[in-house]
């Protein structure tokens, strides 16, 4: 945030210093918490090779099981985004962690794929109680022209969360080999449980909770938009925001972009570790570690590009997605042509995975900045929930589709189609022209 008088957002210099301090405190606590929560979500993908070996499952079984979380997570986004704005988002984040960790532990004692699918579906719904409520709270602390940075920063830690999930599973297997696949669901659950205690202590939900008035937007357009949102809720009812965002043409475009990005992102996250292990005979732990460049790139990309969009594309963030999609498509396609058992090609693979993750997750991160633009403090959770629903429908489709296709055919369909979906994002963004956000 800037310290010039116009950037005080209606505060005195003394109150603004306090506001900034608590804004950063919430951003850091929520980001770290959400990072560790991934240890209870992506651990299944990282444990899939061991589960296939221990339980005799096929890739189709893994696809079905991982897909249950995506469906329930997506549906939960629509419900919990708006519901948290009505009843208060803080408690949603807290219970998301407790319920998800408990579900992971119960999951580890199961052997029936039906029971495990039901539990993993519940886990998806519980996990959905964290992101959009947390994002809605974030808008209480970060005004409009800083939200690209704030949402990108928080979203970066979901990228780093994939690193945390991979490392936590690798650690669980190394430290408790006698537990087999079950270690991947017991050990990682400890990390978000520790972090949620710190979150409860240090993160505050609103400026009023620390004795400050609510901030004022510092641009006329954003202030006017927020007044419009408040009037909509007051006169049209608490659930009218759904109709408002879904009738916005630009928002509809972002929904398609979110679907394509969700498919591309989880197509890589779910299957790249197994690709290394299955196609090239790499050891399970080595396969997990070889794929780390992907989530590292994701974390950095979603931090950098949404932040730049605050300065370069504030009224038309879709342009940032076009550039990212083109580069991401090329990176994914070239990656598939290389052999990780050849040293120089392995180095290039790591670079390409980083670039692909950087670009694809940058698109996803920019979507959340747009959601806070259109919903402001009033119903950004609603907007983010709808976009996240589309993203996880893409994730659910890839999980089910690729699982069956891999059992029936080869790996080429996975990576070629991911590159094609990145190309689709670039085309849609280009065709959108210069439409305004609102």
DAJOSUL-V649619 format. One record per run of one state. SS is the DSSP state (a for helix, b for strand, c for the rest). FROM is the first residue (numbers start at 1). LEN is the number of residues. If there is no record, write none. Layout:
# DAJOSUL-V649619
ss = {SS | SS}
from = {FROM | FROM}
len = {LEN | LEN}
This chain:
# DAJOSUL-V649619
ss = {c | a | c | a | c | a | c | a | c | a | c | a | c | a | c | a | c | a | c | a | c | a | c | a | c | a | c | a | c | a | c | a | c | a | c | a | c | a | c}
from = {1 | 5 | 9 | 13 | 41 | 43 | 56 | 59 | 88 | 90 | 108 | 113 | 128 | 131 | 142 | 144 | 176 | 177 | 187 | 189 | 203 | 207 | 211 | 220 | 237 | 240 | 247 | 249 | 281 | 284 | 291 | 292 | 313 | 318 | 337 | 343 | 409 | 412 | 432}
len = {4 | 4 | 4 | 28 | 2 | 13 | 3 | 29 | 2 | 18 | 5 | 15 | 3 | 11 | 2 | 32 | 1 | 10 | 2 | 14 | 4 | 4 | 9 | 17 | 3 | 7 | 2 | 32 | 3 | 7 | 1 | 21 | 5 | 19 | 6 | 66 | 3 | 20 | 7}
